[in-house]
């Protein structure tokens, strides 16, 4: 079953999402030494459920690729995660683009693949949104606000991290991980920041509308050293219905015994949000950001995990219906290929619950 058809069938379920709850069910750890088609499995920055299988992008600029996998779920547990294929995102013989793959989704036709790249801002390599079709790789046209410059544009490693197919099926919503330079300071321990979530339609492959989203301040880890590396960002989005989304925020602090990752899932409503697509800067502007409600702080379920560990979660997708008829939600973590120290490629399984409407 295609992911788009699955969401269409669940539209009545998600229409009652105001009281949505996420209940943790299970965890699966992908072996650190696993290889598929000769390629190391790791850097898993997104996950997409489509036609009964899963697609997971690898955050690897040296060999941009994604994996196909089968995830067997039985009795509300993950029986097995089997990676079956490694597939290229670009033709490295003919394409000289510098890409940093972050998120991947499948269009409503079940064939075209849309994926994002953060590029490399400090090396003046532009971020990008691609559509891989039967005719080849097509670029979306980015508005001027995303141009790289000293005073404006995206910050390094803080661009197109989240991606979801629009509820209409006619386009995509893409989220920046952090604030554009012209929109204000980055989030830190003292304050949050405004990031932009933009809609691009498939017909023109240009941005049509946009809204601002408040990114929470970094989670303060008092035990961290004064010079600890800290970062936070909006790392994934999923559209539920015409106005609502799930978002994933991840805050990281280096040098912490538990890995230093704090992850939260929010329910976001953009119905009353201002269209910011024509605003060159969000500073000194009057606008209304999307509203948001905390659904889940992953710290509250950490002790239920076999690993007792929340790693660098960056991807989420709705999976198949569970035996009780409720949707499943799966999350995946990017282990950075363990270049920064020991990390996990973990797959987490949740049950999505909403109250049953009164008859």
C-alpha positions as CSV (number, residue, x, y, z in Angstrom):
1,X,0.0,0.0,0.0
2,X,1.4,3.4,-1.0
3,X,2.1,5.8,1.8
4,X,-0.2,8.4,0.2
5,X,-3.1,6.0,-0.1
6,X,-2.5,4.9,3.5
7,X,-2.8,8.5,4.7
8,X,-5.9,9.1,2.6
9,X,-7.6,6.1,4.3
10,X,-6.6,7.5,7.7
11,X,-7.9,11.0,7.0
12,X,-10.9,10.6,9.4
13,X,-8.5,9.3,12.1
14,X,-6.2,12.3,11.7
15,X,-9.1,14.7,11.6
16,X,-9.4,14.1,15.3
17,X,-5.7,14.7,16.0
18,X,-6.2,17.5,18.6
19,X,-5.9,14.8,21.3
20,X,-3.5,12.5,19.5
21,X,-1.2,10.4,21.7
22,X,1.9,8.4,20.9
23,X,2.6,5.2,22.8
24,X,6.0,3.6,22.7
25,X,5.9,-0.1,21.6
26,X,9.3,-1.3,20.6
27,X,12.9,-0.6,19.6
28,X,15.2,-2.3,17.1
29,X,19.0,-1.7,16.8
30,X,20.5,-2.0,13.4
31,X,23.9,-3.8,13.6
32,X,26.7,-1.2,13.3
33,X,28.7,-3.4,10.8
34,X,25.8,-4.1,8.5
35,X,26.4,-3.7,4.7
36,X,24.0,-3.9,1.8
37,X,25.3,-4.2,-1.8
38,X,28.7,-3.3,-0.4
39,X,27.5,-0.1,1.2
40,X,27.6,0.6,4.9
41,X,24.2,1.0,6.5
42,X,24.2,4.2,8.6
43,X,23.6,7.9,8.6
44,X,19.9,7.1,8.5
45,X,18.3,10.6,8.4
46,X,14.8,9.8,7.2
47,X,12.4,6.9,6.8
48,X,9.4,6.6,4.4
49,X,6.8,3.8,4.2
50,X,5.5,3.0,0.7
51,X,4.1,-0.1,-1.0
52,X,4.7,-2.2,2.1
53,X,8.5,-1.4,2.2
54,X,10.6,1.3,3.7
55,X,13.0,3.8,2.2
56,X,15.8,5.3,4.3
57,X,18.1,8.0,3.1
58,X,21.8,7.9,4.1
59,X,23.4,11.2,5.2
60,X,26.6,10.5,3.2
61,X,27.9,13.2,0.8
62,X,30.7,10.9,-0.5
63,X,28.2,8.4,-1.9
64,X,24.6,9.8,-1.8
65,X,22.2,6.9,-1.5
66,X,19.1,5.4,0.1
67,X,18.2,2.0,1.2
68,X,15.2,-0.2,0.8
69,X,14.2,-2.3,3.8
70,X,11.5,-4.6,5.1
71,X,10.3,-4.1,8.7
72,X,8.3,-6.9,10.1
73,X,5.8,-5.8,12.8
74,X,3.9,-8.5,14.8
75,X,2.0,-8.3,18.0
76,X,3.0,-4.6,18.3
77,X,6.7,-5.5,18.2
78,X,9.4,-5.2,15.6
79,X,10.3,-8.8,14.6
80,X,13.0,-7.9,12.1
81,X,14.5,-5.0,10.1
82,X,16.0,-6.3,6.8
83,X,17.9,-4.0,4.5
84,X,17.6,-5.3,1.0
85,X,19.0,-2.7,-1.4
86,X,21.3,0.3,-1.7
87,X,20.3,2.7,-4.4
88,X,22.1,5.8,-5.7
89,X,20.6,9.3,-5.4
90,X,22.8,10.8,-8.1
91,X,25.0,9.6,-10.9
92,X,28.4,10.4,-9.6
93,X,30.0,9.9,-13.0
94,X,27.9,12.7,-14.6
95,X,26.8,14.9,-11.7
96,X,29.4,17.1,-9.9
97,X,26.9,18.6,-7.4
98,X,27.9,18.6,-3.7
99,X,25.0,17.1,-1.8
100,X,24.2,16.3,1.8
101,X,21.1,14.1,1.8
102,X,18.7,14.6,4.6
103,X,15.1,13.6,3.9
104,X,13.3,11.5,1.3
105,X,9.6,10.9,0.4
106,X,7.7,9.2,-2.4
107,X,5.2,11.2,-4.5
108,X,1.5,10.2,-4.7
109,X,2.1,8.3,-7.9
110,X,4.2,5.8,-6.0
111,X,7.1,6.2,-8.3
112,X,8.8,9.7,-8.2
113,X,11.2,10.2,-5.3
114,X,11.7,13.7,-3.7
115,X,14.7,14.3,-1.6
116,X,16.5,17.2,0.0
117,X,20.1,18.2,0.3
118,X,21.6,20.8,2.8
119,X,24.5,21.3,0.4
120,X,27.5,22.8,2.2
121,X,26.9,26.5,3.0
122,X,30.5,27.2,4.3
123,X,31.8,26.0,0.9
124,X,29.1,27.9,-1.0
125,X,27.4,24.7,-2.2
126,X,23.7,25.5,-2.4
127,X,21.0,23.5,-0.7
128,X,18.6,21.8,-3.0
129,X,15.3,19.9,-3.5
130,X,15.3,17.1,-6.1
131,X,12.7,15.0,-7.8
132,X,14.0,11.7,-9.2
133,X,11.7,10.6,-12.1
134,X,11.8,8.2,-14.9
135,X,13.2,11.0,-17.0
136,X,16.0,11.8,-14.6
137,X,16.8,14.2,-11.8
138,X,14.8,17.5,-11.6
139,X,15.7,20.5,-9.4
140,X,13.1,22.6,-7.7
141,X,13.7,26.4,-8.0
142,X,14.5,28.0,-4.7
143,X,13.5,31.6,-3.9
144,X,16.1,34.3,-3.3
145,X,15.7,34.0,0.5
146,X,17.7,30.8,0.4
147,X,20.6,32.2,-1.5
148,X,24.0,32.0,0.2
149,X,25.5,35.3,1.4
150,X,27.3,36.7,4.5
151,X,24.2,38.7,5.7
152,X,21.3,36.5,4.6
153,X,20.4,33.0,3.6
154,X,20.8,29.7,5.3
155,X,23.4,28.8,7.9
156,X,25.7,25.9,7.5
157,X,24.1,22.5,8.3
158,X,20.7,24.2,9.0
159,X,18.8,24.1,5.8
160,X,16.4,21.5,4.3
161,X,16.2,18.8,7.0
162,X,12.4,18.0,6.9
163,X,10.2,16.9,4.1
164,X,6.6,15.7,3.7
165,X,4.2,15.2,0.8
166,X,1.4,17.7,1.0
167,X,-2.0,16.5,2.1
168,X,-3.3,17.4,-1.4
169,X,-0.7,15.3,-3.1
170,X,0.0,18.2,-5.4
171,X,3.3,19.3,-3.8
172,X,5.6,19.1,-0.8
173,X,6.3,21.0,2.4
174,X,10.0,21.4,3.2
175,X,11.3,22.6,6.6
176,X,14.6,24.4,7.4
177,X,16.5,23.0,10.3
178,X,17.4,26.4,11.7
179,X,16.7,30.1,11.2
180,X,17.8,32.0,8.1
181,X,20.4,34.7,8.9
182,X,18.0,37.5,8.0
183,X,15.4,36.1,10.4
184,X,17.4,36.4,13.6
185,X,19.7,34.6,15.9
186,X,19.9,30.8,16.1
187,X,18.2,29.0,19.0
188,X,20.3,28.7,22.1
189,X,19.7,27.9,25.8
190,X,18.2,31.3,26.4
191,X,15.8,31.7,23.5
192,X,14.3,29.9,20.5
193,X,14.1,31.1,16.9
194,X,11.8,31.3,13.9
195,X,12.3,28.8,11.1
196,X,10.4,28.6,7.8
197,X,8.3,25.7,6.4
198,X,7.7,26.2,2.7
199,X,5.3,24.7,0.2
200,X,6.4,23.9,-3.4
201,X,4.0,22.6,-5.9
202,X,4.9,19.8,-8.4
203,X,3.6,21.7,-11.4
204,X,5.9,24.7,-11.2
205,X,8.5,23.3,-8.7
206,X,8.6,26.7,-7.1
207,X,7.6,27.9,-3.7
208,X,4.0,29.0,-3.5
209,X,3.5,29.7,0.2
210,X,5.2,29.4,3.6
211,X,4.7,29.8,7.3
212,X,6.9,30.5,10.3
213,X,7.5,27.9,13.0
214,X,8.9,28.6,16.5
215,X,11.9,26.3,17.2
216,X,12.3,25.8,21.0
217,X,15.5,26.8,22.8
218,X,18.2,24.2,23.2
219,X,17.7,21.8,26.1
220,X,20.0,23.0,28.9
221,X,22.3,20.2,30.1
222,X,23.8,21.7,33.3
223,X,26.4,18.9,33.5
224,X,27.9,19.9,30.1
225,X,31.3,21.5,30.0
226,X,31.3,25.3,29.3
227,X,32.9,24.7,25.8
228,X,30.6,21.8,24.9
229,X,29.2,21.8,21.3
230,X,25.5,22.5,21.3
231,X,23.0,22.5,18.5
232,X,19.2,22.2,18.0
233,X,16.9,22.0,15.0
234,X,13.7,21.1,13.3
235,X,14.7,17.8,11.8
236,X,11.5,16.2,10.3
237,X,7.9,17.0,9.5
238,X,4.8,14.9,8.6
239,X,1.6,16.4,7.3
240,X,-1.6,14.9,9.0
241,X,-4.4,16.9,7.3
242,X,-4.9,20.2,5.5
243,X,-3.7,22.3,8.4
244,X,-1.8,20.0,10.9
245,X,1.6,18.5,11.0
246,X,3.8,16.4,13.3
247,X,7.2,17.9,13.8
248,X,10.4,16.4,15.3
249,X,12.9,18.7,17.2
250,X,16.3,17.4,18.2
251,X,18.6,19.2,20.7
252,X,22.2,18.0,21.1
253,X,24.9,18.7,23.7
254,X,28.3,17.0,23.4
255,X,30.2,15.3,26.1
256,X,27.2,13.9,27.9
257,X,27.2,10.3,29.2
258,X,23.8,9.5,27.7
259,X,24.7,10.8,24.3
260,X,23.3,14.3,24.8
261,X,20.3,14.0,22.5
262,X,16.9,15.4,23.5
263,X,14.0,14.8,21.1
264,X,10.4,16.1,21.1
265,X,7.4,15.6,18.9
266,X,4.9,18.4,18.4
267,X,1.5,18.7,16.9
268,X,1.5,21.9,14.8
269,X,-1.4,23.8,13.3
270,X,-0.8,26.4,10.6
271,X,-4.4,27.3,9.9
272,X,-4.1,30.8,11.4
273,X,-0.4,31.3,10.5
274,X,0.7,34.2,8.3
275,X,2.0,33.5,4.8
276,X,5.7,34.6,5.1
277,X,6.7,33.7,1.5
278,X,6.9,37.4,0.5
279,X,8.8,38.4,3.7
280,X,12.5,38.9,3.0
281,X,13.2,39.0,6.7
282,X,11.1,38.0,9.8
283,X,12.8,40.7,11.9
284,X,10.6,43.6,13.0
285,X,7.7,42.1,11.1
286,X,4.2,41.4,12.3
287,X,3.2,37.8,11.6
288,X,1.6,34.9,13.3
289,X,3.6,31.6,13.5
290,X,2.0,28.2,13.5
291,X,0.6,27.1,16.8
292,X,2.2,24.0,18.4
293,X,1.5,21.5,21.2
294,X,4.0,19.1,22.8
295,X,2.9,15.5,22.1
296,X,5.9,13.5,23.3
297,X,9.2,14.2,25.0
298,X,11.3,11.1,24.2
299,X,13.0,11.4,27.6
300,X,9.7,10.1,29.1
301,X,10.1,6.7,27.3
302,X,13.8,6.3,27.4
303,X,13.7,3.8,30.3
304,X,11.3,1.6,28.2
305,X,13.8,1.2,25.5
306,X,16.1,-1.8,25.5
307,X,19.1,0.4,24.9
308,X,17.9,2.9,27.5
309,X,19.2,5.5,25.1
310,X,17.8,8.2,22.8
311,X,20.1,8.7,19.9
312,X,20.2,11.2,17.1
313,X,16.6,10.7,15.9
314,X,16.0,12.5,12.6
315,X,13.3,10.7,10.6
316,X,9.7,9.5,11.1
317,X,7.0,8.0,9.0
318,X,3.5,6.5,9.4
319,X,3.8,2.7,8.9
320,X,1.1,0.1,8.5
321,X,-2.0,-0.2,10.7
322,X,-1.5,-2.3,13.8
323,X,-3.6,-5.3,14.7
324,X,-6.0,-3.1,16.7
325,X,-6.6,-0.8,13.7
326,X,-4.5,2.1,14.9
327,X,-1.7,3.6,12.8
328,X,1.9,2.9,13.6
329,X,4.6,5.6,13.6
330,X,8.2,4.7,13.1
331,X,11.3,6.8,13.9
332,X,14.9,6.3,12.9
333,X,18.2,7.7,14.1
334,X,21.3,8.9,12.3
335,X,24.4,7.4,13.8
336,X,26.8,9.7,11.8
337,X,28.6,6.4,10.8
338,X,30.1,6.6,14.3
339,X,32.7,9.1,13.2
340,X,32.0,11.2,16.3
341,X,32.0,8.3,18.8
342,X,29.7,5.3,19.4
343,X,26.1,5.9,18.3
344,X,23.1,3.8,17.4
345,X,21.0,3.3,14.3
346,X,17.8,2.7,16.1
347,X,14.3,2.1,14.8
348,X,11.5,3.0,17.3
349,X,7.9,1.9,16.9
350,X,4.9,3.8,18.3
351,X,1.1,3.4,18.3
352,X,-0.8,6.5,17.3
353,X,-4.0,6.9,19.4
354,X,-6.8,9.4,19.3
355,X,-10.1,9.4,21.3
356,X,-12.9,7.5,19.7
357,X,-15.6,10.0,18.7
358,X,-18.9,9.8,20.6
359,X,-21.8,8.4,18.6
